[in-house]
Amino acid sequence: MGNGKVDLTDDSLLNGSVRLRQKRDGYRVAIDSVLLAAAVPLARPSGRVLDLGTGTGAALLCYLHRVRDASGLGVEIDVDAAAIARTNAELNGFADRMTVSEADIRNLAALPGEMPPFDQVFTNPPYMEALSADKSPIADKARSNVESAATIAEWIGAGLALLRHKGGFTVIHRADRLDAILAALHGKAGDVEIIPLWPRAGVAAKRVIVRARKGVRGGATLLPGLVLHGNGQAYTAQADAVLQRGESFP
């Protein structure tokens, strides 16, 4: 891998249905990747999907586990993460359906080979603004969580550019960035659906999932959303169905 030997752990998602290798130190996959994959609509039969900023491939792996006739491309700027994602594809038997390319989302034209429009594009962009980068004690974690030079508008623009007409775009992000997400989608995509994710009932949402369709004019809809935790740290029945059993969003 790009930086020499990397210490990895063997983990799993969806109650063991998806195997995942990832770095022991630095950024570790959170439930956001699983929630994102569950919210992405089904691709048309034998459709192609794109995961921008795939990391070690968690969201794409979960999607391909749920949608067995789809194939997907993960794009990742980090050489080590991309190599791990390829290993994860092989571990899960997805090597024939999942490929990973190293590229900056601001220069996707540099990707090798033909890039046909995708049926679905989804992404879990970095959550923090660039000025927060030096606050993380772990360099890899900082790089994974900080926008750096690419803004949320550029992440969305890159995804929409590679979507077929009326294809679907899905993003998970902080709830306080909803205005920036909607601004980036305005005039480019419609039929916008906003899905709040509440840590527990009666608490403000910290995350939102936003879905939209390229080139359509429909307005925005605020959907019921998902409460993640019930009593204590236990997941609610609906959250458990998504996070453990791999079901799509209710």
Stockholm file with secondary structure:
# STOCKHOLM 1.0

chainA/1-250         MGNGKVDLTDDSLLNGSVRLRQKRDGYRVAIDSVLLAAAVPLARPSGRVLDLGTGTGAALLCYLHRVRDASGLGVEIDVDAAAIARTNAELNGFADRMTVSEADIRNLAALPGEMPPFDQVFTNPPYMEALSADKSPIADKARSNVESAATIAEWIGAGLALLRHKGGFTVIHRADRLDAILAALHGKAGDVEIIPLWPRAGVAAKRVIVRARKGVRGGATLLPGLVLHGNGQAYTAQADAVLQRGESFP
#=GR chainA/1-250 SS CTTSCCCEEEEEETTTTEEEEEESSSCCCCHHHHHHHHHSCCCSTTCEEEEETCTTSHHHHHHHHHCTTCEEEEEESCHHHHHHHHHHHHHTTCTTTEEEEECCGGGGGGSSSCCCCEEEEEECCCCBCGGGGGGCSSHHHHHHHBCTTCCHHHHHHHHHHTEEEEEEEEEEEEGGGHHHHHHHHTTTEEEEEEEEEEEETTSCCSEEEEEEEETCCCCEEECCCEEEECSTTCBCHHHHHHHTTCCCCC
#=GC SS_cons         CTTSCCCEEEEEETTTTEEEEEESSSCCCCHHHHHHHHHSCCCSTTCEEEEETCTTSHHHHHHHHHCTTCEEEEEESCHHHHHHHHHHHHHTTCTTTEEEEECCGGGGGGSSSCCCCEEEEEECCCCBCGGGGGGCSSHHHHHHHBCTTCCHHHHHHHHHHTEEEEEEEEEEEEGGGHHHHHHHHTTTEEEEEEEEEEEETTSCCSEEEEEEEETCCCCEEECCCEEEECSTTCBCHHHHHHHTTCCCCC
//
